[in-house]
Amino acid sequence: MLISIITPTYNSESTIQNCVQSILKQTYQDYEHIIVDNLSQDNTLGVTKQLYQKANISQKLKIICEKDEGISQAFNKGITAAKGDIIGILNSDDCLYGSDSLNRIISPFKNKNVNFVHGNILMNDPVYGTNIRKPLRCRVTKAMPFNHPTLYFRKEIYEKYGHYKMDYKIVMDYEYILRLSRQNPEIIKQGTYLEGDPLAVMNFGGVSWKRERESLKEIKKALIDNQLWNMDAQMNLLVRKVRFNIKSLLSLFHIYKPIQWWRRWKWKN
């Protein structure tokens, strides 16, 4: 089975090498890597092409270089161009964890009843603490149940239920899960969680972390748009807002220990 890995880029020269190298070292080699570049002004594409040429597998690389209207549209361009049976998204500042990540991901798809795979991530955060983040696997009204850098869907899911909504700039992945759960609740039950080693490394500084206050507003919008803005959702979002305000206040005074302790407790690391 062919795996399509989609990587949106914009001026990603400083991070794209680690991302690409983590793919090149995979033991599972039946993949294509789709770079969706938003007209970078640096050497993002030059670095990427050079790495694939050096590995002598330039045929695995596909580049779409044109202006886009945000990450959601970049995701969608990659999905539309994908030839793979399985599709995953790996941002340019993230990377696959081990050389066996794709092997582990593809294995459960031998079962035709499995529609997606997900797992743990190594969250690399020198400020608030680096740890292994396990998926919450909670109710969708509470939070995003899965770690998006580890989510790999069958292409037919995108074909049947649509792509990411472009009016979401940060939590488009969460909105997509909410939409799936609303349109077909059984889909959320048809995923395989890969325990053990992380599947991917997520580096601190992603869009949702930098714009967390705005992401909370989008979470509310996503819940309302999918008719899931119930009492449970309202209470959980209120808790998240309180937590965000506490974290912001502690960070203002460079007090990081309580946040580090809480994260270790939350993910049991």
Secondary structure as GFF3:
##gff-version 3
##sequence-region A 1 269
A	DSSP	beta_strand	3	9	.	.	.	ID=ss1
A	DSSP	alpha_helix	16	24	.	.	.	ID=ss2
A	DSSP	beta_strand	31	37	.	.	.	ID=ss3
A	DSSP	alpha_helix	44	54	.	.	.	ID=ss4
A	DSSP	three_ten_helix	58	60	.	.	.	ID=ss5
A	DSSP	beta_strand	61	65	.	.	.	ID=ss6
A	DSSP	alpha_helix	71	81	.	.	.	ID=ss7
A	DSSP	beta_strand	86	89	.	.	.	ID=ss8
A	DSSP	beta_strand	95	96	.	.	.	ID=ss9
A	DSSP	alpha_helix	101	106	.	.	.	ID=ss10
A	DSSP	three_ten_helix	107	110	.	.	.	ID=ss11
A	DSSP	beta_strand	116	119	.	.	.	ID=ss12
A	DSSP	beta_strand	121	124	.	.	.	ID=ss13
A	DSSP	beta_strand	131	133	.	.	.	ID=ss14
A	DSSP	three_ten_helix	148	150	.	.	.	ID=ss15
A	DSSP	beta_strand	152	154	.	.	.	ID=ss16
A	DSSP	alpha_helix	155	161	.	.	.	ID=ss17
A	DSSP	alpha_helix	172	183	.	.	.	ID=ss18
A	DSSP	alpha_helix	185	188	.	.	.	ID=ss19
A	DSSP	beta_strand	191	194	.	.	.	ID=ss20
A	DSSP	beta_strand	200	203	.	.	.	ID=ss21
A	DSSP	alpha_helix	207	210	.	.	.	ID=ss22
A	DSSP	alpha_helix	212	225	.	.	.	ID=ss23
A	DSSP	alpha_helix	231	252	.	.	.	ID=ss24
A	DSSP	alpha_helix	257	266	.	.	.	ID=ss25
###
